[in-house]
Amino acid sequence: MSTTKASSTEPSEHVTELRDVLRAAGLRTTMPRMAVYTQLQGARGPVSHGEVAEALEPRGIDRATVYRILIDLCDAGLAQRTDSGDHLWRFELESKRDKHHDAGAHAHFTCTDCGTVECLPKAVLQLTKQPKVPRAVAQKRVEIQVKGVCDACAT
């Protein structure tokens, strides 16, 4: 009985899937773009441009390229950017948002000590349609920011 190994020149299943996602969004599948997307996939929550750039610096991807790619991903609908009130844009994949939140509604917890930003489970908030509620709230097109001290800083 013989076993067949995949050729080292064949892309892995992850790379093929990643290329398909980017192409479906109308984006070219460059190495830097795939690296930025992969960084967002591995993030626990929204990450800043600086955090992504720092992680990719050893791979020779400069800060300006990372920023342009993050904006391209947002423009293509693959990523979302948010400001937690500290005037620092943070980015995360739309697909990760959908796992944690209802479409359109998005809640984050920001630690006031260390600045860590984490996604809150969708069960944290319930938005209902009321006659006096602004349309954005009724349509769940809002961002909710919750601030406090995270578990790590509280100990």
N, CA, C and O atoms as a GROMACS GRO file, in nm:
protein
  620
    1MET      N    1   0.084  -0.116   0.000
    1MET     CA    2   0.000   0.000   0.000
    1MET      C    3   0.090   0.123   0.000
    1MET      O    4   0.180   0.134   0.083
    2SER      N    5   0.066   0.216  -0.092
    2SER     CA    6   0.150   0.336  -0.099
    2SER      C    7   0.068   0.458  -0.060
    2SER      O    8  -0.053   0.464  -0.081
    3THR      N    9   0.137   0.554  -0.004
    3THR     CA   10   0.070   0.678   0.032
    3THR      C   11   0.128   0.790  -0.054
    3THR      O   12   0.246   0.789  -0.087
    4THR      N   13   0.043   0.884  -0.089
    4THR     CA   14   0.086   0.995  -0.172
    4THR      C   15   0.090   1.121  -0.089
    4THR      O   16  -0.009   1.158  -0.026
    5LYS      N   17   0.203   1.188  -0.091
    5LYS     CA   18   0.216   1.313  -0.020
    5LYS      C   19   0.193   1.427  -0.118
    5LYS      O   20   0.226   1.416  -0.236
    6ALA      N   21   0.136   1.537  -0.068
    6ALA     CA   22   0.117   1.654  -0.151
    6ALA      C   23   0.253   1.715  -0.182
    6ALA      O   24   0.343   1.717  -0.097
    7SER      N   25   0.267   1.764  -0.301
    7SER     CA   26   0.390   1.830  -0.343
    7SER      C   27   0.412   1.956  -0.261
    7SER      O   28   0.316   2.024  -0.225
    8SER      N   29   0.538   1.988  -0.233
    8SER     CA   30   0.566   2.108  -0.155
    8SER      C   31   0.534   2.234  -0.232
    8SER      O   32   0.527   2.342  -0.173
    9THR      N   33   0.514   2.223  -0.364
    9THR     CA   34   0.479   2.341  -0.444
    9THR      C   35   0.329   2.366  -0.445
    9THR      O   36   0.284   2.474  -0.484
   10GLU      N   37   0.250   2.268  -0.401
   10GLU     CA   38   0.106   2.287  -0.394
   10GLU      C   39   0.072   2.370  -0.271
   10GLU      O   40   0.126   2.346  -0.163
   11PRO      N   41  -0.020   2.469  -0.287
   11PRO     CA   42  -0.056   2.550  -0.170
   11PRO      C   43  -0.135   2.467  -0.069
   11PRO      O   44  -0.210   2.377  -0.106
   12SER      N   45  -0.117   2.499   0.058
   12SER     CA   46  -0.191   2.430   0.162
   12SER      C   47  -0.339   2.466   0.150
   12SER      O   48  -0.377   2.560   0.080
   13GLU      N   49  -0.421   2.389   0.218
   13GLU     CA   50  -0.565   2.414   0.215
   13GLU      C   51  -0.597   2.554   0.268
   13GLU      O   52  -0.684   2.623   0.216
   14HIS      N   53  -0.525   2.596   0.373
   14HIS     CA   54  -0.545   2.730   0.431
   14HIS      C   55  -0.513   2.839   0.329
   14HIS      O   56  -0.588   2.935   0.315
   15VAL      N   57  -0.401   2.824   0.259
   15VAL     CA   58  -0.360   2.924   0.160
   15VAL      C   59  -0.461   2.930   0.046
   15VAL      O   60  -0.497   3.038   0.001
   16THR      N   61  -0.506   2.815   0.000
   16THR     CA   62  -0.605   2.810  -0.107
   16THR      C   63  -0.734   2.878  -0.064
   16THR      O   64  -0.793   2.955  -0.140
   17GLU      N   65  -0.778   2.849   0.057
   17GLU     CA   66  -0.899   2.910   0.112
   17GLU      C   67  -0.883   3.062   0.124
   17GLU      O   68  -0.973   3.138   0.090
   18LEU      N   69  -0.767   3.104   0.172
   18LEU     CA   70  -0.737   3.246   0.187
   18LEU      C   71  -0.738   3.317   0.052
   18LEU      O   72  -0.794   3.426   0.040
   19ARG      N   73  -0.676   3.258  -0.046
   19ARG     CA   74  -0.676   3.315  -0.181
   19ARG      C   75  -0.818   3.329  -0.234
   19ARG      O   76  -0.852   3.430  -0.296
   20ASP      N   77  -0.900   3.228  -0.212
   20ASP     CA   78  -1.038   3.233  -0.259
   20ASP      C   79  -1.116   3.348  -0.194
   20ASP      O   80  -1.193   3.417  -0.260
   21VAL      N   81  -1.095   3.367  -0.063
   21VAL     CA   82  -1.164   3.475   0.009
   21VAL      C   83  -1.123   3.611  -0.046
   21VAL      O   84  -1.209   3.695  -0.073
   22LEU      N   85  -0.994   3.631  -0.064
   22LEU     CA   86  -0.945   3.759  -0.115
   22LEU      C   87  -0.992   3.784  -0.258
   22LEU      O   88  -1.035   3.895  -0.291
   23ARG      N   89  -0.983   3.684  -0.343
   23ARG     CA   90  -1.027   3.699  -0.482
   23ARG      C   91  -1.177   3.727  -0.490
   23ARG      O   92  -1.221   3.808  -0.571
   24ALA      N   93  -1.255   3.658  -0.408
   24ALA     CA   94  -1.400   3.680  -0.408
   24ALA      C   95  -1.436   3.824  -0.370
   24ALA      O   96  -1.540   3.875  -0.410
   25ALA      N   97  -1.348   3.888  -0.292
   25ALA     CA   98  -1.369   4.026  -0.251
   25ALA      C   99  -1.310   4.124  -0.352
   25ALA      O  100  -1.317   4.245  -0.332
   26GLY      N  101  -1.253   4.072  -0.460
   26GLY     CA  102  -1.196   4.157  -0.564
   26GLY      C  103  -1.056   4.204  -0.535
   26GLY      O  104  -1.010   4.303  -0.594
   27LEU      N  105  -0.985   4.135  -0.445
   27LEU     CA  106  -0.849   4.174  -0.409
   27LEU      C  107  -0.747   4.077  -0.467
   27LEU      O  108  -0.773   3.958  -0.480
   28ARG      N  109  -0.630   4.131  -0.503
   28ARG     CA  110  -0.521   4.046  -0.549
   28ARG      C  111  -0.466   3.969  -0.429
   28ARG      O  112  -0.474   4.015  -0.316
   29THR      N  113  -0.412   3.851  -0.456
   29THR     CA  114  -0.362   3.766  -0.347
   29THR      C  115  -0.211   3.777  -0.337
   29THR      O  116  -0.138   3.686  -0.375
   30THR      N  117  -0.165   3.889  -0.285
   30THR     CA  118  -0.022   3.909  -0.265
   30THR      C  119   0.021   3.849  -0.131
   30THR      O  120  -0.061   3.827  -0.042
   31MET      N  121   0.149   3.823  -0.118
   31MET     CA  122   0.201   3.768   0.008
   31MET      C  123   0.174   3.862   0.125
   31MET      O  124   0.128   3.816   0.229
   32PRO      N  125   0.202   3.993   0.112
   32PRO     CA  126   0.173   4.082   0.225
   32PRO      C  127   0.024   4.086   0.262
   32PRO      O  128  -0.009   4.088   0.380
   33ARG      N  129  -0.064   4.085   0.164
   33ARG     CA  130  -0.207   4.088   0.192
   33ARG      C  131  -0.250   3.961   0.264
   33ARG      O  132  -0.330   3.967   0.358
   34MET      N  133  -0.199   3.848   0.221
   34MET     CA  134  -0.234   3.722   0.288
   34MET      C  135  -0.177   3.720   0.430
   34MET      O  136  -0.240   3.665   0.521
   35ALA      N  137  -0.059   3.778   0.450
   35ALA     CA  138   0.002   3.782   0.584
   35ALA      C  139  -0.080   3.870   0.678
   35ALA      O  140  -0.100   3.833   0.794
   36VAL      N  141  -0.126   3.985   0.631
   36VAL     CA  142  -0.207   4.074   0.714
   36VAL      C  143  -0.340   4.005   0.749
   36VAL      O  144  -0.383   4.008   0.864
   37TYR      N  145  -0.403   3.944   0.650
   37TYR     CA  146  -0.530   3.875   0.673
   37TYR      C  147  -0.511   3.764   0.776
   37TYR      O  148  -0.595   3.746   0.865
   38THR      N  149  -0.403   3.690   0.765
   38THR     CA  150  -0.375   3.581   0.858
   38THR      C  151  -0.352   3.634   0.999
   38THR      O  152  -0.394   3.571   1.096
   39GLN      N  153  -0.286   3.751   1.012
   39GLN     CA  154  -0.268   3.812   1.144
   39GLN      C  155  -0.404   3.846   1.206
   39GLN      O  156  -0.424   3.823   1.325
   40LEU      N  157  -0.495   3.899   1.126
   40LEU     CA  158  -0.628   3.931   1.178
   40LEU      C  159  -0.704   3.805   1.216
   40LEU      O  160  -0.779   3.804   1.313
   41GLN      N  161  -0.684   3.698   1.140
   41GLN     CA  162  -0.749   3.570   1.173
   41GLN      C  163  -0.705   3.519   1.309
   41GLN      O  164  -0.786   3.464   1.384
   42GLY      N  165  -0.578   3.536   1.342
   42GLY     CA  166  -0.524   3.484   1.466
   42GLY      C  167  -0.545   3.574   1.587
   42GLY      O  168  -0.515   3.534   1.700
   43ALA      N  169  -0.594   3.694   1.565
   43ALA     CA  170  -0.612   3.789   1.676
   43ALA      C  171  -0.731   3.751   1.762
   43ALA      O  172  -0.832   3.702   1.712
   44ARG      N  173  -0.719   3.774   1.894
   44ARG     CA  174  -0.829   3.746   1.988
   44ARG      C  175  -0.938   3.850   1.981
   44ARG      O  176  -1.054   3.823   2.015
   45GLY      N  177  -0.904   3.968   1.937
   45GLY     CA  178  -0.998   4.079   1.927
   45GLY      C  179  -0.943   4.180   1.830
   45GLY      O  180  -0.851   4.150   1.755
   46PRO      N  181  -0.998   4.299   1.830
   46PRO     CA  182  -0.948   4.403   1.739
   46PRO      C  183  -0.803   4.438   1.771
   46PRO      O  184  -0.764   4.448   1.887
   47VAL      N  185  -0.723   4.456   1.667
   47VAL     CA  186  -0.582   4.490   1.683
   47VAL      C  187  -0.549   4.619   1.609
   47VAL      O  188  -0.611   4.650   1.508
   48SER      N  189  -0.452   4.692   1.660
   48SER     CA  190  -0.413   4.818   1.598
   48SER      C  191  -0.321   4.792   1.478
   48SER      O  192  -0.263   4.685   1.463
   49HIS      N  193  -0.311   4.894   1.394
   49HIS     CA  194  -0.219   4.890   1.281
   49HIS      C  195  -0.078   4.861   1.331
   49HIS      O  196  -0.006   4.781   1.271
   50GLY      N  197  -0.038   4.926   1.440
   50GLY     CA  198   0.095   4.906   1.496
   50GLY      C  199   0.122   4.764   1.539
   50GLY      O  200   0.231   4.712   1.519
   51GLU      N  201   0.022   4.700   1.600
   51GLU     CA  202   0.038   4.561   1.644
   51GLU      C  203   0.057   4.468   1.524
   51GLU      O  204   0.141   4.377   1.529
   52VAL      N  205  -0.020   4.490   1.417
   52VAL     CA  206  -0.006   4.407   1.298
   52VAL      C  207   0.129   4.434   1.232
   52VAL      O  208   0.199   4.340   1.193
   53ALA      N  209   0.166   4.561   1.220
   53ALA     CA  210   0.293   4.597   1.156
   53ALA      C  211   0.412   4.539   1.233
   53ALA      O  212   0.507   4.490   1.172
   54GLU      N  213   0.406   4.545   1.365
   54GLU     CA  214   0.515   4.491   1.447
   54GLU      C  215   0.528   4.340   1.428
   54GLU      O  216   0.640   4.288   1.419
   55ALA      N  217   0.416   4.271   1.420
   55ALA     CA  218   0.419   4.126   1.402
   55ALA      C  219   0.474   4.087   1.265
   55ALA      O  220   0.537   3.982   1.250
   56LEU      N  221   0.452   4.172   1.164
   56LEU     CA  222   0.494   4.138   1.028
   56LEU      C  223   0.628   4.200   0.988
   56LEU      O  224   0.679   4.171   0.880
   57GLU      N  225   0.684   4.283   1.073
   57GLU     CA  226   0.813   4.346   1.043
   57GLU      C  227   0.923   4.244   1.012
   57GLU      O  228   0.999   4.265   0.918
   58PRO      N  229   0.933   4.134   1.088
   58PRO     CA  230   1.038   4.035   1.057
   58PRO      C  231   1.022   3.972   0.918
   58PRO      O  232   1.118   3.917   0.864
   59ARG      N  233   0.903   3.981   0.861
   59ARG     CA  234   0.880   3.926   0.727
   59ARG      C  235   0.908   4.029   0.619
   59ARG      O  236   0.888   4.002   0.500
   60GLY      N  237   0.954   4.148   0.659
   60GLY     CA  238   0.991   4.251   0.563
   60GLY      C  239   0.874   4.332   0.509
   60GLY      O  240   0.884   4.394   0.404
   61ILE      N  241   0.763   4.331   0.580
   61ILE     CA  242   0.645   4.407   0.537
   61ILE      C  243   0.643   4.538   0.616
   61ILE      O  244   0.634   4.537   0.739
   62ASP      N  245   0.652   4.651   0.544
   62ASP     CA  246   0.663   4.779   0.613
   62ASP      C  247   0.526   4.830   0.661
   62ASP      O  248   0.422   4.782   0.618
   63ARG      N  249   0.531   4.927   0.752
   63ARG     CA  250   0.412   4.982   0.819
   63ARG      C  251   0.313   5.042   0.719
   63ARG      O  252   0.192   5.023   0.733
   64ALA      N  253   0.362   5.114   0.620
   64ALA     CA  254   0.274   5.177   0.522
   64ALA      C  255   0.197   5.072   0.442
   64ALA      O  256   0.078   5.089   0.415
   65THR      N  257   0.265   4.966   0.405
   65THR     CA  258   0.199   4.858   0.331
   65THR      C  259   0.092   4.792   0.417
   65THR      O  260  -0.018   4.764   0.369
   66VAL      N  261   0.123   4.768   0.544
   66VAL     CA  262   0.026   4.708   0.635
   66VAL      C  263  -0.098   4.797   0.645
   66VAL      O  264  -0.211   4.748   0.638
   67TYR      N  265  -0.078   4.927   0.660
   67TYR     CA  266  -0.192   5.019   0.672
   67TYR      C  267  -0.278   5.017   0.546
   67TYR      O  268  -0.400   5.009   0.554
   68ARG      N  269  -0.214   5.024   0.430
   68ARG     CA  270  -0.291   5.022   0.303
   68ARG      C  271  -0.370   4.892   0.290
   68ARG      O  272  -0.485   4.893   0.245
   69ILE      N  273  -0.311   4.781   0.330
   69ILE     CA  274  -0.380   4.652   0.322
   69ILE      C  275  -0.498   4.648   0.418
   69ILE      O  276  -0.605   4.600   0.382
   70LEU      N  277  -0.480   4.698   0.539
   70LEU     CA  278  -0.591   4.702   0.635
   70LEU      C  279  -0.707   4.783   0.580
   70LEU      O  280  -0.823   4.742   0.591
   71ILE      N  281  -0.678   4.897   0.520
   71ILE     CA  282  -0.783   4.981   0.460
   71ILE      C  283  -0.848   4.908   0.342
   71ILE      O  284  -0.970   4.912   0.327
   72ASP      N  285  -0.767   4.843   0.259
   72ASP     CA  286  -0.822   4.765   0.146
   72ASP      C  287  -0.916   4.656   0.196
   72ASP      O  288  -1.023   4.634   0.138
   73LEU      N  289  -0.877   4.586   0.303
   73LEU     CA  290  -0.962   4.480   0.358
   73LEU      C  291  -1.094   4.538   0.409
   73LEU      O  292  -1.200   4.476   0.392
   74CYS      N  293  -1.089   4.656   0.470
   74CYS     CA  294  -1.212   4.722   0.517
   74CYS      C  295  -1.299   4.764   0.399
   74CYS      O  296  -1.420   4.741   0.398
   75ASP      N  297  -1.237   4.826   0.299
   75ASP     CA  298  -1.311   4.870   0.181
   75ASP      C  299  -1.377   4.754   0.108
   75ASP      O  300  -1.484   4.770   0.048
   76ALA      N  301  -1.313   4.637   0.112
   76ALA     CA  302  -1.365   4.518   0.045
   76ALA      C  303  -1.470   4.446   0.129
   76ALA      O  304  -1.530   4.348   0.083
   77GLY      N  305  -1.493   4.492   0.253
   77GLY     CA  306  -1.593   4.430   0.340
   77GLY      C  307  -1.542   4.308   0.415
   77GLY      O  308  -1.622   4.236   0.475
   78LEU      N  309  -1.412   4.283   0.412
   78LEU     CA  310  -1.357   4.168   0.482
   78LEU      C  311  -1.317   4.200   0.626
   78LEU      O  312  -1.311   4.110   0.710
   79ALA      N  313  -1.291   4.326   0.652
   79ALA     CA  314  -1.250   4.368   0.786
   79ALA      C  315  -1.331   4.491   0.826
   79ALA      O  316  -1.395   4.556   0.744
   80GLN      N  317  -1.324   4.519   0.954
   80GLN     CA  318  -1.395   4.634   1.012
   80GLN      C  319  -1.296   4.708   1.098
   80GLN      O  320  -1.212   4.647   1.164
   81ARG      N  321  -1.306   4.841   1.099
   81ARG     CA  322  -1.221   4.917   1.190
   81ARG      C  323  -1.309   4.988   1.290
   81ARG      O  324  -1.422   5.028   1.262
   82THR      N  325  -1.254   5.002   1.410
   82THR     CA  326  -1.329   5.064   1.518
   82THR      C  327  -1.235   5.151   1.601
   82THR      O  328  -1.115   5.126   1.608
   83ASP      N  329  -1.292   5.253   1.662
   83ASP     CA  330  -1.216   5.341   1.753
   83ASP      C  331  -1.278   5.322   1.891
   83ASP      O  332  -1.397   5.348   1.910
   84SER      N  333  -1.199   5.278   1.986
   84SER     CA  334  -1.248   5.252   2.121
   84SER      C  335  -1.249   5.376   2.208
   84SER      O  336  -1.260   5.366   2.330
   85GLY      N  337  -1.238   5.492   2.147
   85GLY     CA  338  -1.240   5.616   2.221
   85GLY      C  339  -1.102   5.669   2.251
   85GLY      O  340  -1.089   5.776   2.311
   86ASP      N  341  -0.998   5.597   2.211
   86ASP     CA  342  -0.861   5.642   2.236
   86ASP      C  343  -0.795   5.696   2.109
   86ASP      O  344  -0.673   5.715   2.105
   87HIS      N  345  -0.876   5.719   2.007
   87HIS     CA  346  -0.830   5.774   1.879
   87HIS      C  347  -0.729   5.683   1.809
   87HIS      O  348  -0.641   5.731   1.737
   88LEU      N  349  -0.741   5.554   1.831
   88LEU     CA  350  -0.655   5.455   1.768
   88LEU      C  351  -0.743   5.354   1.696
   88LEU      O  352  -0.821   5.282   1.760
   89TRP      N  353  -0.732   5.349   1.565
   89TRP     CA  354  -0.812   5.252   1.490
   89TRP      C  355  -0.765   5.111   1.521
   89TRP      O  356  -0.645   5.084   1.527
   90ARG      N  357  -0.861   5.022   1.541
   90ARG     CA  358  -0.832   4.880   1.558
   90ARG      C  359  -0.910   4.805   1.451
   90ARG      O  360  -1.019   4.845   1.410
   91PHE      N  361  -0.853   4.695   1.407
   91PHE     CA  362  -0.908   4.621   1.294
   91PHE      C  363  -0.937   4.477   1.335
   91PHE      O  364  -0.866   4.417   1.416
   92GLU      N  365  -1.043   4.423   1.275
   92GLU     CA  366  -1.073   4.280   1.292
   92GLU      C  367  -1.151   4.233   1.171
   92GLU      O  368  -1.213   4.312   1.101
   93LEU      N  369  -1.146   4.103   1.148
   93LEU     CA  370  -1.216   4.046   1.034
   93LEU      C  371  -1.366   4.048   1.056
   93LEU      O  372  -1.413   4.026   1.168
   94GLU      N  373  -1.441   4.073   0.952
   94GLU     CA  374  -1.588   4.068   0.961
   94GLU      C  375  -1.634   3.929   1.001
   94GLU      O  376  -1.728   3.915   1.078
   95SER      N  377  -1.568   3.826   0.950
   95SER     CA  378  -1.609   3.688   0.983
   95SER      C  379  -1.594   3.659   1.131
   95SER      O  380  -1.672   3.582   1.186
   96LYS      N  381  -1.495   3.721   1.198
   96LYS     CA  382  -1.478   3.701   1.342
   96LYS      C  383  -1.586   3.777   1.418
   96LYS      O  384  -1.633   3.730   1.522
   97ARG      N  385  -1.624   3.892   1.367
   97ARG     CA  386  -1.730   3.970   1.430
   97ARG      C  387  -1.859   3.889   1.430
   97ARG      O  388  -1.930   3.884   1.531
   98ASP      N  389  -1.889   3.826   1.318
   98ASP     CA  390  -2.014   3.752   1.306
   98ASP      C  391  -2.021   3.637   1.406
   98ASP      O  392  -2.130   3.599   1.447
   99LYS      N  393  -1.907   3.580   1.444
   99LYS     CA  394  -1.907   3.470   1.540
   99LYS      C  395  -1.942   3.518   1.680
   99LYS      O  396  -1.997   3.443   1.760
  100HIS      N  397  -1.910   3.645   1.710
  100HIS     CA  398  -1.928   3.698   1.845
  100HIS      C  399  -2.048   3.790   1.858
  100HIS      O  400  -2.095   3.816   1.969
  101HIS      N  401  -2.098   3.841   1.746
  101HIS     CA  402  -2.199   3.946   1.752
  101HIS      C  403  -2.308   3.924   1.650
  101HIS      O  404  -2.288   3.854   1.550
  102ASP      N  405  -2.424   3.983   1.675
  102ASP     CA  406  -2.526   3.988   1.574
  102ASP      C  407  -2.476   4.078   1.463
  102ASP      O  408  -2.399   4.171   1.488
  103ALA      N  409  -2.520   4.053   1.339
  103ALA     CA  410  -2.478   4.136   1.228
  103ALA      C  411  -2.511   4.281   1.257
  103ALA      O  412  -2.625   4.314   1.290
  104GLY      N  413  -2.411   4.368   1.244
  104GLY     CA  414  -2.431   4.510   1.264
  104GLY      C  415  -2.407   4.558   1.405
  104GLY      O  416  -2.355   4.668   1.423
  105ALA      N  417  -2.441   4.482   1.506
  105ALA     CA  418  -2.419   4.523   1.645
  105ALA      C  419  -2.283   4.470   1.689
  105ALA      O  420  -2.248   4.355   1.662
  106HIS      N  421  -2.206   4.554   1.756
  106HIS     CA  422  -2.072   4.512   1.792
  106HIS      C  423  -2.034   4.573   1.927
  106HIS      O  424  -2.035   4.695   1.943
  107ALA      N  425  -2.001   4.491   2.021
  107ALA     CA  426  -1.964   4.539   2.154
  107ALA      C  427  -1.820   4.499   2.186
  107ALA      O  428  -1.778   4.387   2.158
  108HIS      N  429  -1.745   4.594   2.245
  108HIS     CA  430  -1.607   4.569   2.286
  108HIS      C  431  -1.588   4.609   2.432
  108HIS      O  432  -1.656   4.698   2.482
  109PHE      N  433  -1.495   4.543   2.497
  109PHE     CA  434  -1.452   4.580   2.631
  109PHE      C  435  -1.309   4.632   2.620
  109PHE      O  436  -1.223   4.565   2.564
  110THR      N  437  -1.284   4.753   2.673
  110THR     CA  438  -1.151   4.813   2.672
  110THR      C  439  -1.102   4.828   2.815
  110THR      O  440  -1.170   4.889   2.898
  111CYS      N  441  -0.985   4.773   2.844
  111CYS     CA  442  -0.926   4.786   2.976
  111CYS      C  443  -0.866   4.926   2.990
  111CYS      O  444  -0.786   4.969   2.907
  112THR      N  445  -0.907   4.997   3.095
  112THR     CA  446  -0.859   5.133   3.116
  112THR      C  447  -0.716   5.136   3.171
  112THR      O  448  -0.654   5.242   3.174
  113ASP      N  449  -0.663   5.020   3.214
  113ASP     CA  450  -0.525   5.015   3.264
  113ASP      C  451  -0.426   4.979   3.153
  113ASP      O  452  -0.330   5.052   3.129
  114CYS      N  453  -0.450   4.866   3.086
  114CYS     CA  454  -0.352   4.818   2.987
  114CYS      C  455  -0.390   4.848   2.842
  114CYS      O  456  -0.307   4.835   2.753
  115GLY      N  457  -0.516   4.886   2.819
  115GLY     CA  458  -0.559   4.921   2.684
  115GLY      C  459  -0.601   4.804   2.598
  115GLY      O  460  -0.635   4.822   2.481
  116THR      N  461  -0.601   4.684   2.653
  116THR     CA  462  -0.645   4.567   2.578
  116THR      C  463  -0.791   4.584   2.536
  116THR      O  464  -0.874   4.631   2.614
  117VAL      N  465  -0.821   4.545   2.413
  117VAL     CA  466  -0.958   4.550   2.363
  117VAL      C  467  -1.001   4.408   2.331
  117VAL      O  468  -0.931   4.336   2.259
  118GLU      N  469  -1.116   4.368   2.383
  118GLU     CA  470  -1.169   4.233   2.359
  118GLU      C  471  -1.313   4.241   2.314
  118GLU      O  472  -1.386   4.334   2.349
  119CYS      N  473  -1.353   4.144   2.236
  119CYS     CA  474  -1.493   4.134   2.193
  119CYS      C  475  -1.577   4.083   2.308
  119CYS      O  476  -1.535   3.995   2.384
  120LEU      N  477  -1.695   4.138   2.321
  120LEU     CA  478  -1.791   4.088   2.420
  120LEU      C  479  -1.888   3.993   2.350
  120LEU      O  480  -1.919   4.014   2.232
  121PRO      N  481  -1.936   3.892   2.418
  121PRO     CA  482  -2.032   3.801   2.356
  121PRO      C  483  -2.160   3.874   2.319
  121PRO      O  484  -2.196   3.973   2.383
  122LYS      N  485  -2.226   3.825   2.216
  122LYS     CA  486  -2.347   3.894   2.168
  122LYS      C  487  -2.459   3.893   2.270
  122LYS      O  488  -2.552   3.973   2.259
  123ALA      N  489  -2.453   3.806   2.368
  123ALA     CA  490  -2.558   3.801   2.470
  123ALA      C  491  -2.552   3.919   2.567
  123ALA      O  492  -2.645   3.941   2.645
  124VAL      N  493  -2.441   3.997   2.563
  124VAL     CA  494  -2.425   4.108   2.656
  124VAL      C  495  -2.530   4.216   2.634
  124VAL      O  496  -2.576   4.279   2.730
  125LEU      N  497  -2.568   4.239   2.511
  125LEU     CA  498  -2.661   4.347   2.479
  125LEU      C  499  -2.782   4.296   2.403
  125LEU      O  500  -2.772   4.204   2.322
  126GLN      N  501  -2.894   4.356   2.431
  126GLN     CA  502  -3.013   4.327   2.354
  126GLN      C  503  -3.072   4.460   2.310
  126GLN      O  504  -3.112   4.542   2.393
  127LEU      N  505  -3.076   4.480   2.180
  127LEU     CA  506  -3.131   4.603   2.124
  127LEU      C  507  -3.272   4.573   2.073
  127LEU      O  508  -3.294   4.474   2.003
  128THR      N  509  -3.364   4.658   2.108
  128THR     CA  510  -3.502   4.636   2.065
  128THR      C  511  -3.553   4.758   1.990
  128THR      O  512  -3.504   4.869   2.010
  129LYS      N  513  -3.650   4.737   1.906
  129LYS     CA  514  -3.712   4.847   1.832
  129LYS      C  515  -3.816   4.913   1.921
  129LYS      O  516  -3.913   4.850   1.964
  130GLN      N  517  -3.796   5.037   1.948
  130GLN     CA  518  -3.889   5.119   2.026
  130GLN      C  519  -3.917   5.244   1.944
  130GLN      O  520  -3.833   5.286   1.864
  131PRO      N  521  -4.034   5.304   1.962
  131PRO     CA  522  -4.068   5.422   1.882
  131PRO      C  523  -3.968   5.537   1.896
  131PRO      O  524  -3.944   5.609   1.798
  132LYS      N  525  -3.910   5.557   2.011
  132LYS     CA  526  -3.821   5.672   2.035
  132LYS      C  527  -3.672   5.637   2.020
  132LYS      O  528  -3.587   5.722   2.043
  133VAL      N  529  -3.641   5.514   1.984
  133VAL     CA  530  -3.503   5.472   1.970
  133VAL      C  531  -3.452   5.519   1.833
  133VAL      O  532  -3.521   5.501   1.733
  134PRO      N  533  -3.331   5.579   1.828
  134PRO     CA  534  -3.276   5.619   1.698
  134PRO      C  535  -3.270   5.501   1.601
  134PRO      O  536  -3.252   5.387   1.642
  135ARG      N  537  -3.287   5.530   1.475
  135ARG     CA  538  -3.292   5.426   1.372
  135ARG      C  539  -3.168   5.336   1.376
  135ARG      O  540  -3.180   5.215   1.359
  136ALA      N  541  -3.052   5.395   1.398
  136ALA     CA  542  -2.929   5.314   1.402
  136ALA      C  543  -2.935   5.208   1.511
  136ALA      O  544  -2.888   5.096   1.490
  137VAL      N  545  -2.992   5.242   1.625
  137VAL     CA  546  -3.004   5.146   1.735
  137VAL      C  547  -3.106   5.038   1.698
  137VAL      O  548  -3.082   4.919   1.718
  138ALA      N  549  -3.219   5.080   1.645
  138ALA     CA  550  -3.323   4.984   1.608
  138ALA      C  551  -3.275   4.888   1.501
  138ALA      O  552  -3.315   4.771   1.499
  139GLN      N  553  -3.189   4.935   1.411
  139GLN     CA  554  -3.138   4.850   1.304
  139GLN      C  555  -3.007   4.781   1.343
  139GLN      O  556  -2.944   4.716   1.260
  140LYS      N  557  -2.968   4.796   1.469
  140LYS     CA  558  -2.846   4.734   1.522
  140LYS      C  559  -2.722   4.777   1.445
  140LYS      O  560  -2.633   4.696   1.420
  141ARG      N  561  -2.717   4.904   1.408
  141ARG     CA  562  -2.600   4.960   1.340
  141ARG      C  563  -2.528   5.054   1.437
  141ARG      O  564  -2.516   5.174   1.414
  142VAL      N  565  -2.482   4.996   1.543
  142VAL     CA  566  -2.416   5.073   1.648
  142VAL      C  567  -2.290   5.000   1.693
  142VAL      O  568  -2.274   4.880   1.669
  143GLU      N  569  -2.203   5.074   1.758
  143GLU     CA  570  -2.088   5.014   1.824
  143GLU      C  571  -2.096   5.049   1.971
  143GLU      O  572  -2.112   5.166   2.006
  144ILE      N  573  -2.085   4.951   2.054
  144ILE     CA  574  -2.094   4.973   2.198
  144ILE      C  575  -1.956   4.950   2.258
  144ILE      O  576  -1.893   4.848   2.235
  145GLN      N  577  -1.911   5.048   2.338
  145GLN     CA  578  -1.782   5.041   2.404
  145GLN      C  579  -1.805   5.030   2.554
  145GLN      O  580  -1.872   5.116   2.612
  146VAL      N  581  -1.751   4.928   2.616
  146VAL     CA  582  -1.758   4.911   2.760
  146VAL      C  583  -1.616   4.923   2.812
  146VAL      O  584  -1.525   4.856   2.764
  147LYS      N  585  -1.598   5.009   2.913
  147LYS     CA  586  -1.464   5.031   2.967
  147LYS      C  587  -1.459   4.990   3.113
  147LYS      O  588  -1.557   5.003   3.186
  148GLY      N  589  -1.345   4.940   3.154
  148GLY     CA  590  -1.324   4.898   3.292
  148GLY      C  591  -1.186   4.837   3.303
  148GLY      O  592  -1.102   4.854   3.215
  149VAL      N  593  -1.162   4.765   3.411
  149VAL     CA  594  -1.033   4.700   3.434
  149VAL      C  595  -1.048   4.552   3.401
  149VAL      O  596  -1.138   4.485   3.453
  150CYS      N  597  -0.959   4.500   3.316
  150CYS     CA  598  -0.965   4.360   3.276
  150CYS      C  599  -0.923   4.270   3.392
  150CYS      O  600  -0.866   4.317   3.490
  151ASP      N  601  -0.950   4.141   3.380
  151ASP     CA  602  -0.916   4.044   3.484
  151ASP      C  603  -0.768   4.043   3.516
  151ASP      O  604  -0.729   4.033   3.633
  152ALA      N  605  -0.683   4.052   3.412
  152ALA     CA  606  -0.538   4.047   3.433
  152ALA      C  607  -0.489   4.167   3.515
  152ALA      O  608  -0.401   4.153   3.600
  153CYS      N  609  -0.545   4.285   3.489
  153CYS     CA  610  -0.502   4.406   3.562
  153CYS      C  611  -0.565   4.414   3.700
  153CYS      O  612  -0.511   4.480   3.789
  154ALA      N  613  -0.678   4.350   3.719
  154ALA     CA  614  -0.749   4.356   3.847
  154ALA      C  615  -0.681   4.273   3.955
  154ALA      O  616  -0.708   4.292   4.074
  155THR      N  617  -0.594   4.180   3.915
  155THR     CA  618  -0.529   4.096   4.016
  155THR      C  619  -0.402   4.155   4.069
  155THR      O  620  -0.337   4.095   4.154
   0.00000   0.00000   0.00000
